[in-house]
Structure formats: structure tokens, C-alpha cells
Amino acid sequence: MKIAVYGREFQSSVIPYVQHLFDLLIAKDAELWIYEDFQQFLRQQVALSEELRSYSSRRQLPDDIGFMLSLGGDGTMLAAVSIVGDSGIPVAGVNFGRLGFLADINKDAIDSAIDAIFQGEYSIQKRTLLTVRSEQIPLFNGSPFALNDITLFKSDSSAMITVNAYLNGELLNAYWADGIIVATPTGSTAYSLSCGGPIIVPGSGNFVITPISPHNLNVRPVVISDDMELDLEIESRSGKFLLSCDSQTTSVSTDIRLKISQAHYQVNLLRLKNYRYFSNLRNKLLWGLDARNY
């Protein structure tokens, strides 16, 4: 099996797990393709075969890659999804971070997880993405897609910004706030949740618009259909604002109008047979952690 590996620099405490993972994959005769920058870091940390292949973009990967393995936390997983793009390559994540909503394979369960994958004991979950575009300028080097969220926020620590939001051409609201978050169901458990947004079950066909520190306390998150298009006009004293698309961030002038909508493709997440969405929520968010339940 051909496996693409993506990762970032990690702490020394993770080295034994990473070494064990590579030893396990090589013992199973896997053909490994490692992200170039990550491979250079790995060679200073773990023992790797000189025969391992490297890649720096999706185009350098063979067409018959079985899946991509992300080593790190959810941020690393988002970057891996960005590299995969619309290729359809499934992505699995080994969690070396903290929460691990996306990277759901525990580092202590690497053996059983790899065995299950090689035996075909997994399912593929399709997740919706967002895209942001402007008719005036290109954004994010032609890759303006987000699995979690697209966020606008003020560029400095002083005055708030005003975000004029239109849904399918109709004015929704003028948000006086530090910014707004437009999140997918996948991203509803990330930044949007910390700003008071609801949890949306993947596959429900919705997005959520969540204001960041709104000046009007009556303004609440709004759940919208994922077939709607959101147009945004921004006002700011500084004449600019920050726009983030998952792990990518750029500064944009306020004379630029944005359009946010559902992306033209979905990403494939590899999930083991024992994965349960609501069980994952309870464990990660510590739901039911009360002595009265035990």
C-alpha cells in the first residue's frame, strides 16, 4: 500500500510514538511518501530508511496513493486536507496534539489502528468545505478552501469592524464586532464553539455564522443552509481586516468584497469502525463528567 505522510515539527516526548509508527508501516511493506519539509525534520529525530520518497505538493504523489496519514493535532490535519485538495485521497490523523476532533487516532492505539486500516476495517466520511472568493483579487494562492471555518476579524487591537452580510442578495445583518466566523459542521466544534456557536452534526446540510464579541448583545449565531451564498462588505477605521481560511491568514483591504459559499468538492476522512461522533463529543468536551453519573 502506498501511503502519504504529512506532519510538522513535534516535541521530543512524541519521538517514541513516531518511531514506532514508521517501524510498523515499514514492517507492513508500505511504500511511504513523506512531505519534504517534514522528512527533513524527521531525519534529525528518528531513524528512517534512505529509500523513503518525498513530495512537496499533491501533484508529486502517485495516483494510487491509498490514503494520507497526518501526524499531529487538528491544525496539522487541516493542513493535510489542504494539500489533498479535491483529489479524493482519504485522510486519517494520529493525534499528537490536544483535543483531536479531526485527528482521532490516539497515539497509544497506533498498532490496532494501523492493523484495522490494512485490513480494510474503516469507513469514509465525506465532509463539506467552504470557499471564499473575490471578483477583485485572487485569494490564498488559488486554494481558498476551509474544512473548519472562514473568519474575518479586525487587524488591530483598537476599534471593532462592521461586517455587512447579505444572504443570497438579501441583507442579513450589519455586525458591529471584532469579526465573524463562518463555520462548517466540522468546524462548529472549533473557534465557532468558543464564541458561543452551536454544535452542528456533520452531514446536516448547514453552516453557522457566529459573531466574535458583538457590540449588540442581541446578535446571536445564525444557522443557514449550505446552498446559500454569503456576500460580505467590511468597514474598518484602519482600512483593512484579516481573513483566515483554516490555517491560512492574509490581510485584505476593506474595498474588497467577499463571497463565501460551499466548495465544489468534499474531503474524505478515514474513520475506524469503532469511531462514533457523539462518543467523541462526550469524551473531548467532557460531557457528563459528573460524580452523579457514576
N, C-alpha and C positions, 0 to 999 in steps of 0.2 A: 504494500500500500504506500502511495505517495502522500506525504503529509507536509503541509507548510507550517512553519512555526514563527510566531511573532511575539515579541516581548520588549521590555525596556529594562533599564538598569534596576537591580533589586538589592535588598540588604543582604548582608553576609549570612544571616540566620536562615535564608531561603536556599542557600547553596546545596545542602544535602538533598533537598527535595528535587531540585533541578537536575542534579547529577543522577539521582535515581531514575527520574523520568527519562532522560536520554539513554541511560543504560537499558532501561526497559524497552524503549522503542527500537533501539538498535538490535536488541536480542530478538525482537519480533521481525527483523529484516525489513523494517520500514525505511523507505527512501525519504530522507529528511531534507527539506528546503528551508533554510533559516534566513530571516530578514537580515540583510547585510550589516546594518549598524548593530543589531543585537548580537550577531555572530562575533563581531569584533570584541564586544564586551564579554561574551561568554568564554572566549578563549583565555581570558585573564582570570576566570573564576572556576571553571570546571574543565574536566578532561574530555575533549571532543576528538572524534576521528577527523583526519585530514581530508577524507573523501566527502564530507558533507557539502552539499550545494548551497548556494546563497542566491538571494533575489533582492531587488530594491523596489520593484513595482509588480503589480499583478500581471502585467504583460510578460514578465520573465518567468512566470510559473507555467509548468506544463498543463495541457488541457485536462489531463486525467488525475489532477490532484483530488484526493479523497475528501479532505477537509482541512481547515486551518485551525491550529491549536494556539490559543492566546495564553501567555503565561504572565499573570499579574492580576490587577484588580479590574474593576468595571471600566476605568478610564483606558486601560490597555485594550480591553475588549472593544471599546468604541473605536479606537484607532485601527484595530484589526478589521472591523466591519467596514471602515472607510477604505482600506486597501482592497478588500474583496470586491467592493462596489456591486455592480449588477451582474457579476459573473455566475452567481448562484452557488458558489462554493460554501458549504456549511461551515459554521464557526463554532468551536467549543472552547470554553475557558476554564483554566485551572486557577483557582483563586489564591493568590499570594498577597492579596490586599486585605481590606477590612470587611465591608458588608457582603459584597459578592452577589448582587441581584442577577447580574448577567453572567459573570464568571462563577458558575455554580458548582464546579467540581472541587471538592475540598482537597487540600494538599495532602491530607492524611489518608485519602481514599484513591490515590493515583493508581495503584495496582488494579483494583476492582474496576475502576472507570475505564482504563485502557483495555483491559480484557473484554469488557462489555462492548466497547466500540469495535474492536476487531472481530467480535462475534456477531456484530450487527444488531445488538440489543439496545437500540436507541430509536428516537423519533426525530423528525424535523419539524420545527415550529417556524412558521412564517411570521415575520414582524414588519409592520408598516413603518415607513420612514417619511420624514418631512423634507421639503426642499425650499430654499429661499432664492429668489432671483430679482434682478432689477433690469429694466429695459435700458438703463443708462450706463451701467458699468458691469463688468464680469465680477463674480464673487467667488472667493476661495479656490482660485486656480481651476475652475471648471468642475469642482467637486463639492457643491453646496448642499450636501445631504446630511441628515441627522437622524439617528436612531432614537436618541433621547429627547432632545429639545433644541429649539432655536430661540435665543434670548437676545433682547435688546436692553441695554442699560446705560445710564449716564456715564460720561467719560471722565468725570472728576468727582470730587467729594463734596461739592457745593450744592448748587441748585438741582432740583429734580427736572425731569424732562416731561414733555407732553407727547403722548402717542395717540394719534388719531387712527382708530381702527375701523375698517369697513369690511363687512362680510358680504361677499357676492354683490358688492357695489353699494350696500346699504350701511349707513353709519351705525356701528355698534356702540362705541363709546370713545370719549376723549380721556385717556388715562393720564392723570397727574400722579406721577410715581417715580421711583428710581428706575423703573423699567417694566417690561412684561416678559413672561415666559410662554412660549407655545410648545406644548409637550405632547408626545405620542403616548399611547397606553404604556409602552415600555418605559418611557421617561417620566411617567406620572409618579413613580416612586423615588425620583431623584430630586433635583432642585425645586421642581414644582411642589412636591410634597412638603418640603421645608418652608415654603412660602404659603402654606395653607391650602394647597390644591388637593383635589380628591384623588384617590387611587382608582384607576380605570383598568379593567381587565383586558389584557391583550385579545385582539380579535373582535372587540365590541364595536368597531367602526366609528371611533370618536377621537377627537383631540381636545385638549383643555387649554384655555387661555388664562394664565394666572398672573395678576399684577404683583410687582415687587414693591413693598412698602407704599401702598397708595395713600395719597393725602386725604382722600374721601373714604371714610370707614364703611360706607355703604357699598363700595365696589367689591365684588366677590368674583372668584373664579367662574368661568363660563365653559361648559362642555358643549362642543359643536360637532356636527357631522364631519367625517374626514373627507367628504367630497366637496366641501366648501373651500373657497379661496379667500384668503385674508390679505387685504391691502393695508399698508401702514405708511403714515406720514408722521415724521418726528420733528418736534420743535425743541430747541435747546439753546440756552444762552451762549454756550461755547461753540455752537455751530457744528457740532459733531456728536456722535454717540458710538458706543461699542456694540458690535454684533458678533454673537458667538453661534457656532454651529457644531454642537457637541464639543470636541476638544480644540476646534479652530476658533480663533478670535481675530477680528480686524476692526479698525477704526473707519467709520463711514461719515460722510458729510450729510448734514440734515436736508440738503436739497435732493437727496437720493430717495426715491420711493421704492418700497419693497413689496414683494408679493410672496406669500407663504402658502403652500398647498401640499397635498400628498405627492410623494415621489412616484416616479413611473415604475418602480420595481420594489420588491420586498426582499428582506435579508433572511437567510435560512440559519436558524440557530439549532445546533445539535444538542438534544436533550436525552439524558439517560432514561431508561424505562421507569426508574424509581422517582423521577422528578415530578413534583406536584406543586403547582403555582401557589395555592393557598397555604400549603405547608411551609413553603419558602417564605411567604409573607409573615406567617406567625413566628418563624424562627428568627428572621432578620430584624423584625420590628418588635420582637419580644412581646407579642400579643399573648394575653392570658398568663403572663408571668406574675401570678398572684398566689400567695400561700393557700387561698381558699379553693384553688383549683387542684390541689394535690393532697 
